[in-house]
Amino acid sequence: MKLSFKHIAPFLNVFQNKSSRWLGYIGLGVGVLLLLCSIQMYININQLLKDKDPKKNGFDYISVTKTITNDNMGKDNHFTENDIEDIRSQPFIDGVAPLKSNSFKVMAGAGDVIPFSTYIFIESLDKDFIDTVPPNFTWQDGQAEVPIIFSSDFLEMYNVFAPGSNLPQISEKTAGSISIFLQCTGHNGERLFKARIVAFSDRVNSILVPENFLDELNKQLEGVDGINCSRVFIKTKDANNPQLLNYLEQKNYHVNKDKTKFGRVKQILQTIVGGLTGFGILIILLAMVLFSFYLQLMVARSKENLQLLLTLGYSPKWLSKTVAKKWTPVYIIVVLSALIITEIGQWSFQQFVLGDSEQLSPFINWTALLVAIILVLLCIIINYRLIKKLLNKL
C-alpha cells in the first residue's frame, strides 16, 4: 500500500492552533495580492504614461536650455563643450546635438507676395535630430538659394496674427512656393540670399538652415568659428525617465514641459508602487515566519509519534516530502486566489475606468504570472527544507 499524508496524519498533531494557520494563510494571501497588484500597476503606469507622440527610431527628442533667473540674467548662459560632453556621458541619454545660431543679423522678407519684413534668427541642427529632412536640404558655397526647414508652430502663429495686420494667411503648400529674401549683415559685410521653405518640422521650434551654410556665414560676416549654443537637443529612449528629469533639475536646465508633463507623476506613482511592493514582500516574509513557528510547534507536539515513524523505518527524506505535500495545495490555492483577484481588478480597470480602451490589455501581464509561479515554488521549497531540518533534529 502506498503511504501518504492521509495515512500518517493520525501520528501528527496538525489540528491544533487553527487560528495560527488561518492567520498565516490570510497573511500570505494579502502579501501575494499586494505584490502582484503592485507589479501590474507598475506595468500599467509605464504603458499609460509613456509619450504618445510619434518617435523617430523609437527615441524622444527634447530641447534643453539653461534656466534664466534673476541671478544669472546678463551672464553667459550658453552651453560649453564641457556642458555638452557631460550631457552626452549620462547613461540615460543616447545622443546630444547643439543648436547653433547666427551671430550676424538676418532680415527676412517675401517681396510683394507678403509685404512684410522682420529680423529673424536662424539655427542649424544635426540632421539625425530633425524629424523631416528632404533630400534638397543641402547647400554649397556659391549657391544662391538656401533651403529652410520651418517650424509648424511658427506658421500657425503667423496665420493667427496675419489677419490683424492685413496680411494673407498661407498654407504649408503655398509657403513652400514663396521666395524668401534673406539679408545677412555683419561687421565684415553683407550677403543677400534667396531662400525657400522645403519642409516643416513639428519637433524643432526654429528656422533651420544647413549647418555648413550657418558656419560659413558666421565665419565670413563675424569672423566667428565654433560659437557656443543657447540650447541643445537631447536624444533619449524616454523623455519621462525620472533619472533624466532629476539630472536636468540638478543642472538647472529647462525643458519643454509638454514633453515631460507625465514625468513627475510617473515618478510619484512608481514610488508609491515601490512602497506597496516592499510592504507586500514584508507581509509574505512575516507569513512564512508564522508558518515556520506553526511547523515547529507541530513537530514539537508530534515528536514521539514522528520518532516512532522513523524507528519503523520511514526515512526523514520521505517523511519530510510527505508532510510537506500537505501544504502544497494550500500554497497553490492562496497564490491562485490572489492571481484571480488581480486579474479581476485589471479587467475592471480596463473596462470601467479606461472605457474598454486599447491602451491596456484586460489580462494581467506575463510578469505577474511568472512571479506567482515563482512564489508557489519558493513556498513549497522553503516548507520542505524547514520540515526536513526539523525532522533531522529528532
C-alpha positions in Angstrom: 0.0 0.0 0.0 1.3 3.4 -1.0 1.5 5.6 2.1 0.7 9.3 2.0 -0.1 12.1 4.5 -3.6 10.7 4.9 -2.2 7.5 6.4 0.3 9.2 8.7 -1.9 12.1 9.7 -3.1 10.3 13.0 0.5 10.4 14.1 0.7 14.2 13.7 -0.8 16.9 15.9 -2.0 19.1 12.9 -5.4 20.0 14.2 -4.2 22.4 16.8 -3.7 26.2 16.5 -6.1 26.5 13.6 -6.2 30.3 14.2 -2.4 30.5 13.7 -2.7 28.5 10.4 -5.5 30.7 9.1 -3.7 33.8 10.1 -0.7 32.6 8.1 -2.9 31.8 5.1 -4.6 35.2 5.2 -1.2 37.0 5.7 0.3 35.1 2.8 -2.7 35.8 0.6 -2.7 39.5 1.3 1.1 39.8 0.8 0.9 37.9 -2.6 -2.0 40.1 -3.6 -0.2 43.3 -2.8 2.9 42.1 -4.7 1.0 41.0 -7.8 -1.1 44.2 -7.9 2.0 46.3 -7.5 3.7 44.6 -10.4 0.6 45.0 -12.6 0.2 48.7 -11.5 3.8 49.4 -12.4 3.4 47.9 -15.8 0.1 49.9 -16.3 1.8 53.1 -15.3 4.6 52.6 -17.8 2.1 51.9 -20.6 -0.3 54.7 -19.8 2.1 57.4 -19.1 4.5 56.8 -22.0 4.7 59.6 -24.6 2.2 59.0 -27.3 3.9 61.4 -29.8 5.4 59.7 -32.8 9.1 58.8 -32.2 11.9 58.6 -34.7 13.6 55.2 -34.5 12.0 54.7 -31.0 13.5 57.8 -29.4 12.3 61.0 -27.9 14.0 64.3 -28.8 13.7 67.2 -26.4 15.0 70.8 -26.4 17.1 71.8 -23.4 18.1 75.4 -22.4 19.7 76.8 -19.3 17.1 78.3 -16.9 17.2 82.1 -16.8 16.8 83.5 -13.3 17.3 87.0 -11.8 20.7 85.8 -10.6 22.1 84.8 -14.0 20.5 87.4 -16.1 23.1 89.2 -18.2 25.6 86.4 -17.8 26.8 84.0 -20.5 24.2 81.2 -20.5 25.5 79.3 -23.5 26.3 75.6 -23.4 30.1 75.0 -23.4 31.8 71.9 -24.8 32.2 70.6 -21.3 28.4 71.0 -20.7 27.6 69.1 -23.9 30.1 66.3 -23.0 28.7 66.0 -19.6 25.2 65.6 -21.0 26.4 63.1 -23.6 28.1 61.0 -20.9 24.9 60.3 -19.0 23.7 56.6 -19.4 20.1 57.6 -19.9 20.9 59.9 -22.8 21.6 58.4 -26.2 22.7 61.5 -28.0 23.0 65.3 -27.9 23.3 67.9 -30.6 23.8 71.7 -30.2 21.5 74.1 -32.0 24.0 76.6 -33.5 22.6 80.1 -34.1 23.6 83.1 -36.2 26.0 85.6 -34.8 25.0 88.1 -37.5 21.7 90.0 -38.2 19.2 88.4 -40.6 16.4 90.4 -42.2 13.7 88.3 -43.9 11.1 89.4 -46.4 8.9 87.9 -49.1 8.7 90.9 -51.5 5.3 91.7 -52.9 3.7 88.4 -52.1 3.8 89.1 -48.4 4.5 92.8 -47.8 6.2 92.2 -44.5 9.8 92.0 -43.4 11.4 91.4 -40.0 14.6 90.4 -38.2 14.7 86.6 -37.6 17.0 84.1 -36.1 18.3 81.0 -37.9 19.8 77.9 -36.5 21.3 74.6 -37.6 21.0 71.2 -36.1 22.4 67.7 -36.8 20.1 66.1 -39.5 19.6 63.0 -37.3 17.7 65.1 -34.8 15.3 66.7 -37.3 12.0 64.9 -37.9 11.6 65.9 -41.6 14.7 66.2 -43.7 14.1 66.4 -47.5 16.9 65.4 -50.0 17.3 69.1 -51.1 18.1 70.3 -47.6 21.8 71.0 -48.7 23.9 74.0 -49.5 27.2 74.6 -51.2 29.3 77.7 -51.2 28.2 79.9 -54.0 24.7 78.5 -54.1 22.2 81.4 -54.4 19.2 79.7 -52.8 19.2 78.5 -49.2 16.8 75.7 -48.2 14.9 76.3 -44.9 13.0 73.9 -42.6 10.3 76.0 -40.9 8.6 75.3 -37.6 4.9 74.3 -38.0 4.2 76.2 -34.8 5.7 79.4 -36.4 3.4 79.1 -39.4 0.4 78.7 -37.1 1.4 81.7 -35.2 1.8 83.7 -38.4 -1.7 82.7 -39.6 -3.1 83.8 -36.2 -1.8 87.4 -36.3 -1.8 87.8 -40.2 -5.5 89.0 -40.5 -5.0 91.7 -37.9 -2.0 93.0 -39.8 -3.8 92.9 -43.2 -1.5 90.0 -44.3 -2.7 87.0 -46.2 -2.9 83.6 -44.4 -1.0 80.9 -46.1 -1.0 77.1 -46.2 2.1 74.8 -45.9 1.9 74.1 -49.6 1.8 77.8 -50.5 4.5 78.6 -48.1 6.8 76.2 -49.9 6.4 78.0 -53.2 7.1 81.5 -51.8 10.6 83.0 -52.5 12.1 84.5 -49.3 14.8 87.0 -49.3 17.5 86.9 -46.6 19.7 90.0 -45.9 22.6 88.8 -43.7 24.6 91.6 -42.2 27.7 91.5 -40.0 30.7 93.5 -39.1 32.6 92.2 -42.1 29.9 93.0 -44.7 26.6 91.9 -46.1 25.3 89.0 -48.1 21.9 88.6 -49.9 20.3 85.2 -50.5 17.1 83.7 -51.7 15.5 81.1 -49.5 12.7 78.6 -49.8 10.9 76.5 -47.3 11.5 72.9 -48.2 9.9 71.2 -45.1 8.0 71.8 -41.9 9.1 70.5 -38.5 6.8 69.5 -35.7 9.7 68.8 -33.4 12.0 71.8 -33.7 10.6 75.3 -32.9 13.1 77.2 -35.1 14.1 78.2 -38.6 16.7 75.7 -39.6 19.3 76.1 -42.3 22.0 73.7 -43.4 24.8 73.5 -40.9 27.6 74.4 -43.4 25.7 77.5 -44.5 25.4 78.9 -41.0 29.1 78.0 -40.2 30.3 79.7 -43.3 28.2 82.9 -42.8 29.2 83.2 -39.1 32.8 83.0 -40.2 32.5 85.4 -43.1 30.4 88.1 -41.6 31.5 88.0 -38.0 34.8 86.0 -38.0 33.3 83.6 -35.5 34.1 79.9 -35.6 32.6 77.3 -33.4 30.3 79.6 -31.3 28.6 78.2 -28.2 24.9 77.4 -28.4 22.0 78.5 -26.3 20.2 75.2 -26.5 20.8 71.6 -27.3 18.6 68.7 -28.4 18.7 65.5 -26.3 18.0 62.1 -27.7 16.6 59.6 -25.2 14.5 56.5 -25.1 12.1 58.0 -22.5 11.6 61.8 -22.0 9.8 60.9 -18.8 12.6 59.0 -17.3 12.9 60.1 -13.6 16.7 59.9 -13.7 16.7 62.2 -16.7 14.4 64.7 -15.0 16.4 64.7 -11.8 19.6 65.3 -13.8 18.1 68.2 -15.7 16.8 69.7 -12.4 20.1 69.4 -10.7 21.8 71.1 -13.6 19.2 73.8 -13.6 18.2 73.1 -17.2 14.9 74.0 -18.7 12.9 71.5 -20.9 9.7 71.5 -22.9 7.1 70.9 -20.2 4.7 69.2 -22.6 7.3 66.6 -23.3 7.9 65.8 -19.7 4.5 66.6 -18.2 4.0 63.0 -17.1 7.5 62.5 -15.7 6.9 63.8 -12.2 3.5 62.0 -12.0 5.2 58.8 -13.1 7.9 59.2 -10.6 5.5 59.7 -7.7 3.3 56.8 -8.8 6.3 54.5 -9.2 7.4 55.5 -5.7 4.0 54.5 -4.3 4.0 51.3 -6.2 7.5 50.5 -4.9 6.4 51.1 -1.4 3.4 48.7 -1.8 5.7 46.1 -3.4 8.0 46.3 -0.4 5.1 46.1 2.0 3.7 43.1 0.2 7.1 41.3 0.4 7.3 42.1 4.1 3.9 40.6 4.7 4.9 37.4 2.7 8.0 37.1 4.9 6.0 37.5 8.1 3.5 34.9 6.9 6.3 32.5 6.2 7.8 33.1 9.6 4.4 32.4 11.1 4.2 29.1 9.2 7.7 28.2 10.4 6.6 28.7 14.0 3.5 26.7 13.4 5.5 23.8 11.8 8.0 23.9 14.7 5.1 23.6 17.1 3.5 20.8 15.2 6.8 18.8 15.1 7.4 19.5 18.8 3.9 18.3 19.8 4.3 15.2 17.5 7.8 14.5 18.5 7.2 11.0 19.9 5.0 9.9 17.0 7.5 11.1 14.5 10.3 9.3 16.3 8.1 6.2 16.2 7.7 6.5 12.4 11.4 7.0 12.0 12.0 3.9 14.2 9.6 1.9 12.0 11.9 2.6 9.0 10.5 5.7 7.4 13.3 7.8 6.1 13.5 11.5 7.1 13.5 12.5 3.4 10.3 10.5 2.6 8.7 11.8 5.7 9.6 15.4 5.0 8.3 15.2 1.4 5.1 13.5 2.5 4.4 16.0 5.3 5.3 19.0 3.0 2.8 17.8 0.4 0.0 18.6 2.9 0.6 22.3 2.4 1.3 22.3 -1.4 -2.4 22.6 -2.3 -2.8 25.4 0.3 0.0 27.4 -1.3 -1.4 26.9 -4.8 -4.9 27.9 -3.7 -3.7 31.0 -1.9 -1.5 32.3 -4.8 -4.1 31.3 -7.4 -6.8 33.2 -5.5 -4.5 36.3 -5.4 -3.9 35.9 -9.1 -7.6 35.7 -9.9 -8.4 38.8 -7.8 -5.5 40.7 -9.6 -7.0 39.6 -13.0 -10.5 40.8 -11.9 -9.0 44.1 -10.8 -7.1 44.5 -14.1 -10.2 43.7 -16.2 -12.4 46.0 -14.2 -9.9 48.9 -14.5 -9.6 48.3 -18.3 -13.3 48.1 -18.8 -14.8 50.6 -16.4 -12.1 53.2 -15.8 -10.5 53.3 -19.2 -13.7 52.6 -21.1 -12.6 49.5 -22.9 -9.5 51.4 -24.1 -6.9 49.6 -26.2 -4.2 51.3 -24.3 -4.2 48.4 -21.8 -4.8 44.7 -22.1 -7.7 43.3 -19.9 -5.4 40.5 -18.9 -2.6 40.6 -16.4 1.0 40.8 -17.7 3.0 37.6 -18.0 5.5 39.1 -15.5 2.8 38.9 -12.7 2.0 35.3 -13.7 5.7 34.4 -13.6 6.1 35.9 -10.2 3.1 33.9 -8.9 4.6 30.7 -10.2 7.9 31.5 -8.5 6.2 32.3 -5.2 4.4 28.9 -5.2 7.7 27.1 -5.9 9.5 29.1 -3.2 6.8 28.4 -0.6 7.0 24.6 -1.4 10.8 24.5 -1.3 11.0 26.6 1.9 8.3 24.4 3.5 10.0 21.2 2.6 13.5 22.3 3.7 12.1 23.6 7.0 10.3 20.3 7.8 13.4 18.3 6.7 15.6 20.3 9.0 13.2 19.8 12.0 12.9 16.1 11.4 16.7 15.7 11.2 17.0 17.1 14.7 14.7 14.4 16.2 
